[in-house]
Amino acid sequence: MNRYRREKDWKYFARVFISGFIGVLIVSLTSEFFAWPVDNFEEAFFSLLYIPFFLVLVLYLYDRLQKRFIGKQDKKSDERDFLLHTSKEVRQQLEYDKEDFKKLQADEKFQTFYQDAFHIYQNGESETMNFDRLRLRFSDEEFAREAVDVVIKETKQLMKDNAEESQSKPENE
């Protein structure tokens, strides 16, 4: 769901290395014209040559540590995005107000449904966990039934959008 989190591949790190190398070249060239502690290009270039390697190493390690420790929070942010999107659709389509949402929030059956709908969104439908079984938990007379239908419809749409997005992405990206 978090569409802005991009996987960093070797191309990203190559661009960082090239940028660092160009920076070292620029600094080395300017040492030729200004009275720095190092007066010529070769000394400045070879004394700063470690910087692009160091920069790539630091960014690579940061990316790996971020995936390990902060990546655990991605599921929570995905769940939050899912909840915000579907509740917005419920509010718009059914014209619910705060009191209606309080009723839904107090309904444990509906909250369990929401967790299961997010589980299906993340993992796909299975024999034991699917939208038809979720819908059967609510009778037509229950207050939450309309909201259930909207959440299921929006969850299916989000799953379809994610599938199309993953198919349209190049594999190397």
N, C-alpha and C positions, 0 to 999 in steps of 0.2 A: 504494500500500500504506500510505503514511503518512496515516492517516485524520484525524490531528489538525492537519495543516497546512491552514489555511483561507485561501482566496483573499480578499483584502480588496477590497471593491468601494466604490462611492461612498457607500453607506449607512453603512459603517463610518466613513469620513472625515467624513460629515455628523454622526454621533453624537459624534465627537471634537470637532468644531467647536462643536456645541451645548453640550457639557460644558464646554469652555473658555470659552465665552461666559457660561454660568451662573456659572462660577468668577469671571470678571471682574466680573459684577454683584454677587456676594456680597462680594468684596473692596471694590468701590466703595461699596456700602452701609455696610459697617463703617467706612469712612473718615469717614463722616458722624458716627459716634458716638465714635470714638477720636481721639486727638491724633496723627495720623500726619503725615508731612511734607506731605501734601496733605489739606486740611481739608474739602473738599466733594466731593459725589458726581460732579459733571460733570468736574472736573479729574482725579479718580482714574479715572473711566470712560474718558475719552479718552486718558489716558496709558497705560492698560493694554489698550486695544482691539486692539493688534497681536498679543497673545498667542494668541488662538484661530487666527489665520491662520498664525502662526509654528509653532504646535504641529502643525497639519495638514501644513504643508510639510515639517517635520522627519520626521514619521512616514511621509509618502508617499515621501520620498527614502530613508529607511531601508528601507522595504519593497522599493523597486526595487533598491537595492544588495544587499539580502539575496537577492533572487531571482537576481541576476546572479552573485554570488560564492558564496553558500552553497547556492544551488539545485543546483549541480553535485554537491554531496555527497548530495542527496536520492536519486540513483540508487543510491549505495553503501548508504545506509540502507535503501532499498527492497530491495536485494539481500540485505542482512543479515537483514531481517525475513522475507523469503521463505525464506532458508536456515534460520533458526531455526524457523519454523513447520513447514516440511516435514520437517526432521530430528526435531522433536518428534513428529510423526505417525509417522515411521518407527520411532522408539524405542517409542512406545506400541503401535502395531499389530503390529510384528514382534518386540517385546521384545528389541531389540538392546542389548548392553552396550558398554562402552568399546572392547573388543577388536574387536568387529564394526565399530564406527565407524572405528577405525584402519585396518581392511582397506579400507573404502570410501574413506577419505581417501587411501590409498596407490594406489588404482586410478585411473590417469590417464583411462581410458575413462569411468569413472563421473563423474569431475570434469568432463570435457568435456560429458557428458550434462547435468550440473547447470547448467552455463553455458548450454547450449542450451535447457534447460527454462525458465530465467529469461528468456532472450531471447523465447521464445514467450509467456511470461506478460506481458512488457512490450509486445510488438508484435503478438501474435496469431499464429495458424497461417498458413502459406503453403504453396505447392506444394512447395517444397524443404525447408521446416522445419516439420514437424508431429509430433504425438505418435506416430503409427504408425511413422514413420521412426526416431524415437528408440528406440522399443521394439524394432525390428528389429536394433538394434546389439548386443543382448544375447541370448544363447541361453538356453533354459530351465534349463540346467545351471549357469549362472554364478551366483556368490554374490550379485552385485549385482542380479539380476533381480527379486527380490521388492521390494527398495528402489526400483527403477525404477518398478515398478507403483504403489507407494504415492505416490511423488513425482508421477507423472503424474496420478493420481486427485486428489491434493490441489491440484495446479496448476490442473486443470480446475475444481475447486470454487472456488478463489480467483478465477479469471477470471469464473465465473458470479456470485459474490458481488459483485465489482466492477462487473459489468455491471448487476446489479439495483440496486446502490447509486447508480450514475450515472443510471439511469432514474428512480429515486424522488426524486432531488434536483431542486428547482425550478431553472430556468435562471438566475434572477437571483441566486442565492445565491453 
